[in-house]
Structure formats: C-alpha cells, structure tokens
Amino acid sequence: MSRHHHRQAGSGPRLLTEAERARLDEFVQDINYSARYSDSKYEYRHVMLPKAMLDMIPNDYKDSNGVLKILKEEEWRGLGITQSLGWEHYEVHAPEPHILLFKRPKNYGQPGH
C-alpha cells in the first residue's frame, strides 16, 4: 500500500532548525539512491533513507501513523537528499516508510522540453 499525503495549497515548506539538521547530518552519507527508470512520460527513482534516520526526522514531517508526508523540495533537500533539478517527491511506500519515491518529466532540462 502506498500513500499520498498532500498539504493544503499555499502552505510553505517547513524547514529544519539548525539543531534538527545537526541530528540528521550523521545519516546523510548512508542515504541510498536507486538507478533511474522510466515510462513514456516520467523518469523515476527511489531514495532509501537509513531506517534510524526516520526516528530523527521531526514529527510534523509525518502523518498520524508516523509515515512521511509528501515533502516539498526545500524539505527533502534539507534532510540531506541530493538530486539534480526537477525531481518531485510524489509518494511514500507505507510498508517501508524509509523509501521515498521521486519523479520528474522525461527529458527534463533538455532543449525543447
């Protein structure tokens, strides 16, 4: 089962405090990035956070079940996830909440697209 958690339109990103960011820094080098895969419309990848990192992520990044909400770019970059431009966090795989799914339009950034 996958979950889509959407925020109200117009709500800004919730950025980490310096103390929150410092607690997450030790996990950043252990973030795992999948190879990219695609369909006719989008390019995809999943990002696997270290499971221990989930406990350190602030609760207001999560729903009432402790599953991460859909994060805005400033939020996922603030967690230490590094990717090129154009990626959108669109889903969390609820049975494995440490796996974040990302997509971007196929041929993103190429002239004419």
N, C-alpha and C positions, 0 to 999 in steps of 0.2 A: 504494500500500500504506500502510495506516495502522497505527499501533502503539499498543497499550495497555500501559503499564508500571505495574504495581501494586506497592505496597510492602506489607510484612508488616503485618498488623493490629496496631495498638497502637504502631507506631513514630511518634514525634513528628516535627514538621516540622524541617527543617534550615534554620535561619535564617542569613542572611548576616552576616559580620563587618562592622564599620564600613569597613574597607579595601575589601572586596568591593563593598559598597554604593556607595562613592565612585567606583569604577571604572565602575559601571553608570549612574550619575546622568547622564552626558553623553548617553546614548541615550534617556532616558525621554521627552523631548519628541517623538521620532520614532516612538514606538510607534503603530501604526495599528489602529483598531478598526472592524470591519465593522458594517454595519447589522444589526439583529436580524432573524431569520427563524424560522419555527416550523412544527411539525407539530401533530397533535392533542394531543400530550402535553407537549412541551417547547418552550422558546424557546432559540434558539441564536445564537451569534455566534463569529466567529473574530478572533483578535488576532495581528497580524503584528509580530514584533519586528524591529528593524533587523538585517540579517544579521551585521554586525560585532559586535553585542551578544552573539551566541551564543558567540563566542570568549572573551568576558569572564565568562560565567557559569561558576561553579565546576564542575569535572568530576563531583563527586558528585551533581549535579543531572541527570546524563546517564547513559545506559547505556553499555555497552562499545563501541557503534558511534558514540557522540557525539550520540545523539538524546536530547532532553529526556525525562525520566521524567514521569509524571503528578505534578503539583505540588499540594501542599495549599494551601489559601487563604493561609495566612501566608507561604508561599514565593513564590507568584506575585505577591502584593501587595508583598513585599519586593523583587522585581525591578523594581517601578515600575508594574505593571499596575494600573489603577484602574477599578473597575466597582462598580455598586451591589451590594447584598447578594443572596445566593442562588446566585451563579454557581459552577459546579463545572468544573474542568479535567478533561476526560474523554478527550482524545485528542490525539496529535501526528501531523501528516501527514508521515510519514517522508521522502518525496521532497523536501519543503520544510519542514525541521525548525524553521524560524523561525516557522511558523504553528501557533498553539495553538488548539484547539477547546474551547469552553465551552458548557455548557447549564445550564438551570435549569427547574424545573417551570413550565408555562404558568400565568399569573395569579399568579405568586409575589408574596406580600405583600399580596394583595387580601383583604378580609374574606371569611371562609368558605372559603379555600383554603389 
